[in-house]
Amino acid sequence: MSVLALQNVSYQYEGTKKLVLKDVNVSFERRKLYTIVGKSGSGKSTLLSLIAGIDLCRRRNLVCGKQFEET
């Protein structure tokens, strides 16, 4: 069971045409440790900002704070 899940999350900064994140799907389980790795500019910080609620995503399905069952 996941406590945080992202489904088909995409993000594009204002004034740009390129998607920083495109259709990201990931789920996180309680009491597990995760690392997010990637090249510079690959969207790691953007992903964490979306999870934290610092940035808002137009096309998203972000589920947190309750048990989430994958379909």
N, CA, C and O atoms as a Tripos MOL2 file, in Angstrom:
@<TRIPOS>MOLECULE
protein
  284   283    71     0     0
PROTEIN
NO_CHARGES

@<TRIPOS>ATOM
      1 N           0.8300   -1.1870    0.0000 N.3       1 MET1
      2 CA          0.0000    0.0000    0.0000 C.3       1 MET1
      3 C           0.8750    1.2520    0.0000 C.2       1 MET1
      4 O           1.8690    1.3290    0.7230 O.2       1 MET1
      5 N           0.5040    2.1980   -0.7960 N.am      2 SER2
      6 CA          1.2440    3.4490   -0.9010 C.3       2 SER2
      7 C           0.5890    4.5270   -0.0490 C.2       2 SER2
      8 O          -0.6290    4.5440    0.1240 O.2       2 SER2
      9 N           1.4190    5.4350    0.4840 N.am      3 VAL3
     10 CA          0.8800    6.5820    1.2080 C.3       3 VAL3
     11 C           0.9910    7.8530    0.3800 C.2       3 VAL3
     12 O           0.3930    8.8730    0.7190 O.2       3 VAL3
     13 N           1.7510    7.7920   -0.6990 N.am      4 LEU4
     14 CA          1.8530    8.9080   -1.6400 C.3       4 LEU4
     15 C           2.0120    8.3170   -3.0270 C.2       4 LEU4
     16 O           2.8570    7.4490   -3.2460 O.2       4 LEU4
     17 N           1.2070    8.7820   -3.9570 N.am      5 ALA5
     18 CA          1.2880    8.2690   -5.3210 C.3       5 ALA5
     19 C           1.0910    9.3990   -6.3120 C.2       5 ALA5
     20 O           0.2550   10.2790   -6.1050 O.2       5 ALA5
     21 N           1.8550    9.3750   -7.3790 N.am      6 LEU6
     22 CA          1.7030   10.3140   -8.4770 C.3       6 LEU6
     23 C           1.3120    9.5100   -9.7020 C.2       6 LEU6
     24 O           1.9350    8.4960  -10.0170 O.2       6 LEU6
     25 N           0.2790    9.9660  -10.3890 N.am      7 GLN7
     26 CA         -0.1880    9.2690  -11.5820 C.3       7 GLN7
     27 C          -0.2450   10.2470  -12.7430 C.2       7 GLN7
     28 O          -0.9490   11.2550  -12.6860 O.2       7 GLN7
     29 N           0.4940    9.9440  -13.7850 N.am      8 ASN8
     30 CA          0.4930   10.7420  -15.0170 C.3       8 ASN8
     31 C           0.7310   12.2240  -14.7580 C.2       8 ASN8
     32 O           0.0550   13.0770  -15.3320 O.2       8 ASN8
     33 N           1.6960   12.5280  -13.8910 N.am      9 VAL9
     34 CA          2.0130   13.9160  -13.5510 C.3       9 VAL9
     35 C           2.9200   14.5070  -14.6200 C.2       9 VAL9
     36 O           3.9590   13.9390  -14.9550 O.2       9 VAL9
     37 N           2.5130   15.6510  -15.1480 N.am     10 SER10
     38 CA          3.3160   16.3880  -16.1290 C.3      10 SER10
     39 C           3.4650   17.8150  -15.6350 C.2      10 SER10
     40 O           2.5820   18.3330  -14.9510 O.2      10 SER10
     41 N           4.5880   18.4630  -15.9800 N.am     11 TYR11
     42 CA          4.8160   19.8390  -15.5430 C.3      11 TYR11
     43 C           5.5910   20.6000  -16.6090 C.2      11 TYR11
     44 O           6.5290   20.0870  -17.2200 O.2      11 TYR11
     45 N           5.1670   21.8290  -16.8070 N.am     12 GLN12
     46 CA          5.8080   22.7190  -17.7810 C.3      12 GLN12
     47 C           5.8980   24.1000  -17.1430 C.2      12 GLN12
     48 O           4.8930   24.6340  -16.6740 O.2      12 GLN12
     49 N           7.0930   24.6810  -17.1230 N.am     13 TYR13
     50 CA          7.2550   26.0230  -16.5720 C.3      13 TYR13
     51 C           6.6230   27.0460  -17.5030 C.2      13 TYR13
     52 O           6.6300   26.8820  -18.7230 O.2      13 TYR13
     53 N           6.0760   28.1040  -16.9120 N.am     14 GLU14
     54 CA          5.4670   29.1680  -17.7090 C.3      14 GLU14
     55 C           6.4940   29.7560  -18.6680 C.2      14 GLU14
     56 O           7.6600   29.9370  -18.3160 O.2      14 GLU14
     57 N           6.0490   30.0490  -19.8700 N.am     15 GLY15
     58 CA          6.9150   30.6650  -20.8650 C.3      15 GLY15
     59 C           7.8230   29.7050  -21.6050 C.2      15 GLY15
     60 O           8.6500   30.1330  -22.4100 O.2      15 GLY15
     61 N           7.6820   28.4080  -21.3470 N.am     16 THR16
     62 CA          8.4920   27.4140  -22.0550 C.3      16 THR16
     63 C           7.5720   26.4360  -22.7730 C.2      16 THR16
     64 O           6.3960   26.3030  -22.4340 O.2      16 THR16
     65 N           8.1210   25.7620  -23.7590 N.am     17 LYS17
     66 CA          7.3450   24.7750  -24.5080 C.3      17 LYS17
     67 C           7.6540   23.3480  -24.0730 C.2      17 LYS17
     68 O           6.8660   22.4350  -24.3180 O.2      17 LYS17
     69 N           8.8050   23.1580  -23.4240 N.am     18 LYS18
     70 CA          9.2560   21.8220  -23.0610 C.3      18 LYS18
     71 C           8.6720   21.3830  -21.7140 C.2      18 LYS18
     72 O           8.6680   22.1470  -20.7480 O.2      18 LYS18
     73 N           8.1830   20.1500  -21.6670 N.am     19 LEU19
     74 CA          7.7300   19.5710  -20.4050 C.3      19 LEU19
     75 C           8.9410   19.1480  -19.5860 C.2      19 LEU19
     76 O           9.8150   18.4380  -20.0830 O.2      19 LEU19
     77 N           8.9920   19.5790  -18.3420 N.am     20 VAL20
     78 CA         10.0610   19.1540  -17.4450 C.3      20 VAL20
     79 C           9.7730   17.7390  -16.9560 C.2      20 VAL20
     80 O          10.6780   16.9100  -16.8550 O.2      20 VAL20
     81 N           8.5080   17.4730  -16.6560 N.am     21 LEU21
     82 CA          8.0480   16.1390  -16.2780 C.3      21 LEU21
     83 C           6.9370   15.7380  -17.2340 C.2      21 LEU21
     84 O           6.0790   16.5540  -17.5720 O.2      21 LEU21
     85 N           6.9480   14.4970  -17.6650 N.am     22 LYS22
     86 CA          5.9170   14.0390  -18.5900 C.3      22 LYS22
     87 C           5.4120   12.6700  -18.1540 C.2      22 LYS22
     88 O           6.1480   11.6840  -18.1620 O.2      22 LYS22
     89 N           4.1380   12.6350  -17.7740 N.am     23 ASP23
     90 CA          3.4570   11.3860  -17.4010 C.3      23 ASP23
     91 C           4.2410   10.5560  -16.3850 C.2      23 ASP23
     92 O           4.4660    9.3640  -16.5900 O.2      23 ASP23
     93 N           4.6520   11.1910  -15.2940 N.am     24 VAL24
     94 CA          5.3990   10.5050  -14.2360 C.3      24 VAL24
     95 C           4.4300    9.6960  -13.3790 C.2      24 VAL24
     96 O           3.3950   10.2000  -12.9420 O.2      24 VAL24
     97 N           4.7800    8.4490  -13.1510 N.am     25 ASN25
     98 CA          4.0020    7.5540  -12.2940 C.3      25 ASN25
     99 C           4.9450    6.9610  -11.2590 C.2      25 ASN25
    100 O           5.9210    6.2960  -11.6050 O.2      25 ASN25
    101 N           4.6470    7.2030   -9.9910 N.am     26 VAL26
    102 CA          5.4870    6.6640   -8.9180 C.3      26 VAL26
    103 C           4.6470    6.5900   -7.6480 C.2      26 VAL26
    104 O           3.7410    7.3960   -7.4430 O.2      26 VAL26
    105 N           4.9570    5.6210   -6.8040 N.am     27 SER27
    106 CA          4.2700    5.5310   -5.5170 C.3      27 SER27
    107 C           5.3030    5.2770   -4.4270 C.2      27 SER27
    108 O           6.3380    4.6530   -4.6570 O.2      27 SER27
    109 N           4.9940    5.7780   -3.2340 N.am     28 PHE28
    110 CA          5.8980    5.6740   -2.0960 C.3      28 PHE28
    111 C           5.1750    4.9830   -0.9510 C.2      28 PHE28
    112 O           4.0060    5.2560   -0.6780 O.2      28 PHE28
    113 N           5.8920    4.0820   -0.2870 N.am     29 GLU29
    114 CA          5.3210    3.3550    0.8440 C.3      29 GLU29
    115 C           5.8650    3.9120    2.1530 C.2      29 GLU29
    116 O           6.9750    4.4400    2.2110 O.2      29 GLU29
    117 N           5.0710    3.7830    3.1820 N.am     30 ARG30
    118 CA          5.4560    4.2460    4.5170 C.3      30 ARG30
    119 C           6.6820    3.4710    5.0190 C.2      30 ARG30
    120 O           6.8200    2.2700    4.7860 O.2      30 ARG30
    121 N           7.5540    4.1890    5.7050 N.am     31 ARG31
    122 CA          8.7430    3.6260    6.3590 C.3      31 ARG31
    123 C           9.7490    3.0170    5.3850 C.2      31 ARG31
    124 O          10.4900    2.1020    5.7440 O.2      31 ARG31
    125 N           9.7750    3.5220    4.1650 N.am     32 LYS32
    126 CA         10.7900    3.0970    3.2010 C.3      32 LYS32
    127 C          11.5890    4.3180    2.7830 C.2      32 LYS32
    128 O          11.0710    5.4350    2.7810 O.2      32 LYS32
    129 N          12.8380    4.1100    2.4330 N.am     33 LEU33
    130 CA         13.7330    5.1820    2.0190 C.3      33 LEU33
    131 C          13.8590    5.1670    0.4990 C.2      33 LEU33
    132 O          14.0540    4.1130   -0.1070 O.2      33 LEU33
    133 N          13.7440    6.3450   -0.1100 N.am     34 TYR34
    134 CA         13.8200    6.4620   -1.5640 C.3      34 TYR34
    135 C          14.8540    7.5060   -1.9400 C.2      34 TYR34
    136 O          15.0760    8.4650   -1.2000 O.2      34 TYR34
    137 N          15.4810    7.3200   -3.0840 N.am     35 THR35
    138 CA         16.3670    8.3390   -3.6430 C.3      35 THR35
    139 C          15.8600    8.6900   -5.0330 C.2      35 THR35
    140 O          15.3290    7.8470   -5.7560 O.2      35 THR35
    141 N          16.0350    9.9470   -5.3830 N.am     36 ILE36
    142 CA         15.6640   10.4120   -6.7190 C.3      36 ILE36
    143 C          16.9500   10.8820   -7.3750 C.2      36 ILE36
    144 O          17.5710   11.8420   -6.9210 O.2      36 ILE36
    145 N          17.3460   10.2090   -8.4350 N.am     37 VAL37
    146 CA         18.5970   10.5320   -9.1110 C.3      37 VAL37
    147 C          18.3370   10.8380  -10.5800 C.2      37 VAL37
    148 O          17.3560   10.3750  -11.1630 O.2      37 VAL37
    149 N          19.2210   11.6150  -11.1580 N.am     38 GLY38
    150 CA         19.1090   11.9470  -12.5700 C.3      38 GLY38
    151 C          20.0920   13.0440  -12.9220 C.2      38 GLY38
    152 O          20.7120   13.6510  -12.0490 O.2      38 GLY38
    153 N          20.2210   13.2850  -14.2000 N.am     39 LYS39
    154 CA         21.1210   14.3250  -14.6860 C.3      39 LYS39
    155 C          20.6190   15.7010  -14.2720 C.2      39 LYS39
    156 O          19.4610   15.8690  -13.8910 O.2      39 LYS39
    157 N          21.5020   16.6680  -14.3540 N.am     40 SER40
    158 CA         21.1390   18.0570  -14.0940 C.3      40 SER40
    159 C          20.0400   18.4810  -15.0650 C.2      40 SER40
    160 O          20.1540   18.2660  -16.2720 O.2      40 SER40
    161 N          18.9800   19.0830  -14.5350 N.am     41 GLY41
    162 CA         17.8860   19.5380  -15.3800 C.3      41 GLY41
    163 C          16.8660   18.4720  -15.7280 C.2      41 GLY41
    164 O          16.0070   18.6930  -16.5820 O.2      41 GLY41
    165 N          16.9460   17.3130  -15.0780 N.am     42 SER42
    166 CA         16.0270   16.2190  -15.4240 C.3      42 SER42
    167 C          14.6860   16.2900  -14.6950 C.2      42 SER42
    168 O          13.7870   15.5020  -14.9890 O.2      42 SER42
    169 N          14.5350   17.2240  -13.7460 N.am     43 GLY43
    170 CA         13.2530   17.4030  -13.0790 C.3      43 GLY43
    171 C          13.1840   16.9090  -11.6460 C.2      43 GLY43
    172 O          12.0960   16.8280  -11.0760 O.2      43 GLY43
    173 N          14.3290   16.5730  -11.0490 N.am     44 LYS44
    174 CA         14.3310   16.0680   -9.6700 C.3      44 LYS44
    175 C          13.7600   17.0940   -8.6940 C.2      44 LYS44
    176 O          12.8630   16.7780   -7.9130 O.2      44 LYS44
    177 N          14.2720   18.3060   -8.7380 N.am     45 SER45
    178 CA         13.8050   19.3640   -7.8280 C.3      45 SER45
    179 C          12.3620   19.7390   -8.1200 C.2      45 SER45
    180 O          11.5950   20.0130   -7.1970 O.2      45 SER45
    181 N          11.9880   19.7550   -9.3780 N.am     46 THR46
    182 CA         10.6050   20.0540   -9.7550 C.3      46 THR46
    183 C           9.6670   19.0040   -9.1820 C.2      46 THR46
    184 O           8.6100   19.3400   -8.6470 O.2      46 THR46
    185 N          10.0380   17.7510   -9.2870 N.am     47 LEU47
    186 CA          9.2250   16.6690   -8.7410 C.3      47 LEU47
    187 C           9.0310   16.8420   -7.2390 C.2      47 LEU47
    188 O           7.9140   16.7150   -6.7360 O.2      47 LEU47
    189 N          10.1140   17.1300   -6.5220 N.am     48 LEU48
    190 CA         10.0110   17.3110   -5.0740 C.3      48 LEU48
    191 C           9.1920   18.5460   -4.7210 C.2      48 LEU48
    192 O           8.4600   18.5360   -3.7310 O.2      48 LEU48
    193 N           9.3030   19.6050   -5.5100 N.am     49 SER49
    194 CA          8.4970   20.8140   -5.2860 C.3      49 SER49
    195 C           7.0100   20.5310   -5.4670 C.2      49 SER49
    196 O           6.1810   21.0600   -4.7280 O.2      49 SER49
    197 N           6.6770   19.7070   -6.4370 N.am     50 LEU50
    198 CA          5.2760   19.3370   -6.6490 C.3      50 LEU50
    199 C           4.7520   18.4960   -5.4880 C.2      50 LEU50
    200 O           3.6340   18.7050   -5.0170 O.2      50 LEU50
    201 N           5.5560   17.5550   -5.0340 N.am     51 ILE51
    202 CA          5.1500   16.7030   -3.9150 C.3      51 ILE51
    203 C           4.9320   17.5470   -2.6610 C.2      51 ILE51
    204 O           3.9770   17.3310   -1.9150 O.2      51 ILE51
    205 N           5.8310   18.5140   -2.4370 N.am     52 ALA52
    206 CA          5.7400   19.3700   -1.2480 C.3      52 ALA52
    207 C           4.6420   20.4180   -1.3640 C.2      52 ALA52
    208 O           4.2810   21.0520   -0.3720 O.2      52 ALA52
    209 N           4.1090   20.6050   -2.5650 N.am     53 GLY53
    210 CA          3.0630   21.6030   -2.7600 C.3      53 GLY53
    211 C           3.5930   22.9940   -3.0190 C.2      53 GLY53
    212 O           2.8260   23.9580   -3.0120 O.2      53 GLY53
    213 N           4.8910   23.1190   -3.2470 N.am     54 ILE54
    214 CA          5.4970   24.4210   -3.5280 C.3      54 ILE54
    215 C           5.0660   24.9060   -4.9030 C.2      54 ILE54
    216 O           4.7380   26.0800   -5.0760 O.2      54 ILE54
    217 N           5.0650   24.0220   -5.8660 N.am     55 ASP55
    218 CA          4.5770   24.3300   -7.2110 C.3      55 ASP55
    219 C           3.2720   23.5740   -7.4210 C.2      55 ASP55
    220 O           3.0450   22.5210   -6.8250 O.2      55 ASP55
    221 N           2.4310   24.1190   -8.2640 N.am     56 LEU56
    222 CA          1.1840   23.4440   -8.6060 C.3      56 LEU56
    223 C           1.2740   22.9100  -10.0190 C.2      56 LEU56
    224 O           1.8920   23.5200  -10.8920 O.2      56 LEU56
    225 N           0.6670   21.7950  -10.2280 N.am     57 CYS57
    226 CA          0.7220   21.1310  -11.5210 C.3      57 CYS57
    227 C          -0.6470   21.2070  -12.1780 C.2      57 CYS57
    228 O          -1.6610   20.9270  -11.5380 O.2      57 CYS57
    229 N          -0.6830   21.5800  -13.4410 N.am     58 ARG58
    230 CA         -1.9580   21.6910  -14.1510 C.3      58 ARG58
    231 C          -2.5610   20.3280  -14.4460 C.2      58 ARG58
    232 O          -3.7500   20.1060  -14.2200 O.2      58 ARG58
    233 N          -1.7440   19.4210  -14.9460 N.am     59 ARG59
    234 CA         -2.2360   18.0820  -15.2800 C.3      59 ARG59
    235 C          -1.6450   17.1140  -14.2740 C.2      59 ARG59
    236 O          -0.5080   16.6660  -14.4290 O.2      59 ARG59
    237 N          -2.4010   16.7920  -13.2540 N.am     60 ARG60
    238 CA         -1.8350   15.9150  -12.2370 C.3      60 ARG60
    239 C          -2.8950   15.0520  -11.5850 C.2      60 ARG60
    240 O          -4.0910   15.3370  -11.6340 O.2      60 ARG60
    241 N          -2.4200   14.0180  -10.9920 N.am     61 ASN61
    242 CA         -3.2160   13.1900  -10.1080 C.3      61 ASN61
    243 C          -2.2640   12.7670   -9.0080 C.2      61 ASN61
    244 O          -1.5780   11.7510   -9.1210 O.2      61 ASN61
    245 N          -2.2270   13.5490   -7.9470 N.am     62 LEU62
    246 CA         -1.3110   13.3170   -6.8490 C.3      62 LEU62
    247 C          -2.1490   12.9500   -5.6330 C.2      62 LEU62
    248 O          -2.9890   13.7330   -5.1880 O.2      62 LEU62
    249 N          -1.9210   11.7770   -5.1100 N.am     63 VAL63
    250 CA         -2.7240   11.2780   -4.0040 C.3      63 VAL63
    251 C          -1.8170   11.1110   -2.7970 C.2      63 VAL63
    252 O          -0.7880   10.4400   -2.8750 O.2      63 VAL63
    253 N          -2.2030   11.7260   -1.6690 N.am     64 CYS64
    254 CA         -1.3940   11.5480   -0.4680 C.3      64 CYS64
    255 C          -2.2720   11.6540    0.7700 C.2      64 CYS64
    256 O          -3.4090   12.1210    0.7040 O.2      64 CYS64
    257 N          -1.7330   11.2180    1.8860 N.am     65 GLY65
    258 CA         -2.4290   11.3380    3.1500 C.3      65 GLY65
    259 C          -3.4560   10.2600    3.4210 C.2      65 GLY65
    260 O          -4.1610   10.3190    4.4290 O.2      65 GLY65
    261 N          -3.5570    9.2800    2.5450 N.am     66 LYS66
    262 CA         -4.4670    8.1650    2.7870 C.3      66 LYS66
    263 C          -3.9240    6.9460    2.0560 C.2      66 LYS66
    264 O          -3.0620    7.0630    1.1840 O.2      66 LYS66
    265 N          -4.4230    5.8090    2.4090 N.am     67 GLN67
    266 CA         -3.9790    4.5880    1.7420 C.3      67 GLN67
    267 C          -4.3750    4.6380    0.2770 C.2      67 GLN67
    268 O          -5.4870    5.0440   -0.0590 O.2      67 GLN67
    269 N          -3.4850    4.2350   -0.5740 N.am     68 PHE68
    270 CA         -3.7020    4.2750   -2.0170 C.3      68 PHE68
    271 C          -3.4550    2.8920   -2.5740 C.2      68 PHE68
    272 O          -2.3920    2.3140   -2.3510 O.2      68 PHE68
    273 N          -4.4020    2.3620   -3.2820 N.am     69 GLU69
    274 CA         -4.2470    1.0530   -3.9070 C.3      69 GLU69
    275 C          -4.0820    1.2300   -5.3970 C.2      69 GLU69
    276 O          -4.8970    1.8810   -6.0510 O.2      69 GLU69
    277 N          -3.0150    0.6430   -5.9380 N.am     70 GLU70
    278 CA         -2.7780    0.7240   -7.3720 C.3      70 GLU70
    279 C          -3.7900   -0.1350   -8.1000 C.2      70 GLU70
    280 O          -4.1720   -1.2050   -7.6260 O.2      70 GLU70
    281 N          -4.2270    0.3470   -9.2700 N.am     71 THR71
    282 CA         -5.1890   -0.4170  -10.0570 C.3      71 THR71
    283 C          -4.5120   -1.0750  -11.2310 C.2      71 THR71
    284 O          -5.1650   -1.7660  -12.0130 O.2      71 THR71
@<TRIPOS>BOND
     1     1     2 1
     2     2     3 1
     3     3     4 2
     4     3     5 am
     5     5     6 1
     6     6     7 1
     7     7     8 2
     8     7     9 am
     9     9    10 1
    10    10    11 1
    11    11    12 2
    12    11    13 am
    13    13    14 1
    14    14    15 1
    15    15    16 2
    16    15    17 am
    17    17    18 1
    18    18    19 1
    19    19    20 2
    20    19    21 am
    21    21    22 1
    22    22    23 1
    23    23    24 2
    24    23    25 am
    25    25    26 1
    26    26    27 1
    27    27    28 2
    28    27    29 am
    29    29    30 1
    30    30    31 1
    31    31    32 2
    32    31    33 am
    33    33    34 1
    34    34    35 1
    35    35    36 2
    36    35    37 am
    37    37    38 1
    38    38    39 1
    39    39    40 2
    40    39    41 am
    41    41    42 1
    42    42    43 1
    43    43    44 2
    44    43    45 am
    45    45    46 1
    46    46    47 1
    47    47    48 2
    48    47    49 am
    49    49    50 1
    50    50    51 1
    51    51    52 2
    52    51    53 am
    53    53    54 1
    54    54    55 1
    55    55    56 2
    56    55    57 am
    57    57    58 1
    58    58    59 1
    59    59    60 2
    60    59    61 am
    61    61    62 1
    62    62    63 1
    63    63    64 2
    64    63    65 am
    65    65    66 1
    66    66    67 1
    67    67    68 2
    68    67    69 am
    69    69    70 1
    70    70    71 1
    71    71    72 2
    72    71    73 am
    73    73    74 1
    74    74    75 1
    75    75    76 2
    76    75    77 am
    77    77    78 1
    78    78    79 1
    79    79    80 2
    80    79    81 am
    81    81    82 1
    82    82    83 1
    83    83    84 2
    84    83    85 am
    85    85    86 1
    86    86    87 1
    87    87    88 2
    88    87    89 am
    89    89    90 1
    90    90    91 1
    91    91    92 2
    92    91    93 am
    93    93    94 1
    94    94    95 1
    95    95    96 2
    96    95    97 am
    97    97    98 1
    98    98    99 1
    99    99   100 2
   100    99   101 am
   101   101   102 1
   102   102   103 1
   103   103   104 2
   104   103   105 am
   105   105   106 1
   106   106   107 1
   107   107   108 2
   108   107   109 am
   109   109   110 1
   110   110   111 1
   111   111   112 2
   112   111   113 am
   113   113   114 1
   114   114   115 1
   115   115   116 2
   116   115   117 am
   117   117   118 1
   118   118   119 1
   119   119   120 2
   120   119   121 am
   121   121   122 1
   122   122   123 1
   123   123   124 2
   124   123   125 am
   125   125   126 1
   126   126   127 1
   127   127   128 2
   128   127   129 am
   129   129   130 1
   130   130   131 1
   131   131   132 2
   132   131   133 am
   133   133   134 1
   134   134   135 1
   135   135   136 2
   136   135   137 am
   137   137   138 1
   138   138   139 1
   139   139   140 2
   140   139   141 am
   141   141   142 1
   142   142   143 1
   143   143   144 2
   144   143   145 am
   145   145   146 1
   146   146   147 1
   147   147   148 2
   148   147   149 am
   149   149   150 1
   150   150   151 1
   151   151   152 2
   152   151   153 am
   153   153   154 1
   154   154   155 1
   155   155   156 2
   156   155   157 am
   157   157   158 1
   158   158   159 1
   159   159   160 2
   160   159   161 am
   161   161   162 1
   162   162   163 1
   163   163   164 2
   164   163   165 am
   165   165   166 1
   166   166   167 1
   167   167   168 2
   168   167   169 am
   169   169   170 1
   170   170   171 1
   171   171   172 2
   172   171   173 am
   173   173   174 1
   174   174   175 1
   175   175   176 2
   176   175   177 am
   177   177   178 1
   178   178   179 1
   179   179   180 2
   180   179   181 am
   181   181   182 1
   182   182   183 1
   183   183   184 2
   184   183   185 am
   185   185   186 1
   186   186   187 1
   187   187   188 2
   188   187   189 am
   189   189   190 1
   190   190   191 1
   191   191   192 2
   192   191   193 am
   193   193   194 1
   194   194   195 1
   195   195   196 2
   196   195   197 am
   197   197   198 1
   198   198   199 1
   199   199   200 2
   200   199   201 am
   201   201   202 1
   202   202   203 1
   203   203   204 2
   204   203   205 am
   205   205   206 1
   206   206   207 1
   207   207   208 2
   208   207   209 am
   209   209   210 1
   210   210   211 1
   211   211   212 2
   212   211   213 am
   213   213   214 1
   214   214   215 1
   215   215   216 2
   216   215   217 am
   217   217   218 1
   218   218   219 1
   219   219   220 2
   220   219   221 am
   221   221   222 1
   222   222   223 1
   223   223   224 2
   224   223   225 am
   225   225   226 1
   226   226   227 1
   227   227   228 2
   228   227   229 am
   229   229   230 1
   230   230   231 1
   231   231   232 2
   232   231   233 am
   233   233   234 1
   234   234   235 1
   235   235   236 2
   236   235   237 am
   237   237   238 1
   238   238   239 1
   239   239   240 2
   240   239   241 am
   241   241   242 1
   242   242   243 1
   243   243   244 2
   244   243   245 am
   245   245   246 1
   246   246   247 1
   247   247   248 2
   248   247   249 am
   249   249   250 1
   250   250   251 1
   251   251   252 2
   252   251   253 am
   253   253   254 1
   254   254   255 1
   255   255   256 2
   256   255   257 am
   257   257   258 1
   258   258   259 1
   259   259   260 2
   260   259   261 am
   261   261   262 1
   262   262   263 1
   263   263   264 2
   264   263   265 am
   265   265   266 1
   266   266   267 1
   267   267   268 2
   268   267   269 am
   269   269   270 1
   270   270   271 1
   271   271   272 2
   272   271   273 am
   273   273   274 1
   274   274   275 1
   275   275   276 2
   276   275   277 am
   277   277   278 1
   278   278   279 1
   279   279   280 2
   280   279   281 am
   281   281   282 1
   282   282   283 1
   283   283   284 2
@<TRIPOS>SUBSTRUCTURE
     1 MET1         2 RESIDUE 1 A MET
     2 SER2         6 RESIDUE 1 A SER
     3 VAL3        10 RESIDUE 1 A VAL
     4 LEU4        14 RESIDUE 1 A LEU
     5 ALA5        18 RESIDUE 1 A ALA
     6 LEU6        22 RESIDUE 1 A LEU
     7 GLN7        26 RESIDUE 1 A GLN
     8 ASN8        30 RESIDUE 1 A ASN
     9 VAL9        34 RESIDUE 1 A VAL
    10 SER10       38 RESIDUE 1 A SER
    11 TYR11       42 RESIDUE 1 A TYR
    12 GLN12       46 RESIDUE 1 A GLN
    13 TYR13       50 RESIDUE 1 A TYR
    14 GLU14       54 RESIDUE 1 A GLU
    15 GLY15       58 RESIDUE 1 A GLY
    16 THR16       62 RESIDUE 1 A THR
    17 LYS17       66 RESIDUE 1 A LYS
    18 LYS18       70 RESIDUE 1 A LYS
    19 LEU19       74 RESIDUE 1 A LEU
    20 VAL20       78 RESIDUE 1 A VAL
    21 LEU21       82 RESIDUE 1 A LEU
    22 LYS22       86 RESIDUE 1 A LYS
    23 ASP23       90 RESIDUE 1 A ASP
    24 VAL24       94 RESIDUE 1 A VAL
    25 ASN25       98 RESIDUE 1 A ASN
    26 VAL26      102 RESIDUE 1 A VAL
    27 SER27      106 RESIDUE 1 A SER
    28 PHE28      110 RESIDUE 1 A PHE
    29 GLU29      114 RESIDUE 1 A GLU
    30 ARG30      118 RESIDUE 1 A ARG
    31 ARG31      122 RESIDUE 1 A ARG
    32 LYS32      126 RESIDUE 1 A LYS
    33 LEU33      130 RESIDUE 1 A LEU
    34 TYR34      134 RESIDUE 1 A TYR
    35 THR35      138 RESIDUE 1 A THR
    36 ILE36      142 RESIDUE 1 A ILE
    37 VAL37      146 RESIDUE 1 A VAL
    38 GLY38      150 RESIDUE 1 A GLY
    39 LYS39      154 RESIDUE 1 A LYS
    40 SER40      158 RESIDUE 1 A SER
    41 GLY41      162 RESIDUE 1 A GLY
    42 SER42      166 RESIDUE 1 A SER
    43 GLY43      170 RESIDUE 1 A GLY
    44 LYS44      174 RESIDUE 1 A LYS
    45 SER45      178 RESIDUE 1 A SER
    46 THR46      182 RESIDUE 1 A THR
    47 LEU47      186 RESIDUE 1 A LEU
    48 LEU48      190 RESIDUE 1 A LEU
    49 SER49      194 RESIDUE 1 A SER
    50 LEU50      198 RESIDUE 1 A LEU
    51 ILE51      202 RESIDUE 1 A ILE
    52 ALA52      206 RESIDUE 1 A ALA
    53 GLY53      210 RESIDUE 1 A GLY
    54 ILE54      214 RESIDUE 1 A ILE
    55 ASP55      218 RESIDUE 1 A ASP
    56 LEU56      222 RESIDUE 1 A LEU
    57 CYS57      226 RESIDUE 1 A CYS
    58 ARG58      230 RESIDUE 1 A ARG
    59 ARG59      234 RESIDUE 1 A ARG
    60 ARG60      238 RESIDUE 1 A ARG
    61 ASN61      242 RESIDUE 1 A ASN
    62 LEU62      246 RESIDUE 1 A LEU
    63 VAL63      250 RESIDUE 1 A VAL
    64 CYS64      254 RESIDUE 1 A CYS
    65 GLY65      258 RESIDUE 1 A GLY
    66 LYS66      262 RESIDUE 1 A LYS
    67 GLN67      266 RESIDUE 1 A GLN
    68 PHE68      270 RESIDUE 1 A PHE
    69 GLU69      274 RESIDUE 1 A GLU
    70 GLU70      278 RESIDUE 1 A GLU
    71 THR71      282 RESIDUE 1 A THR
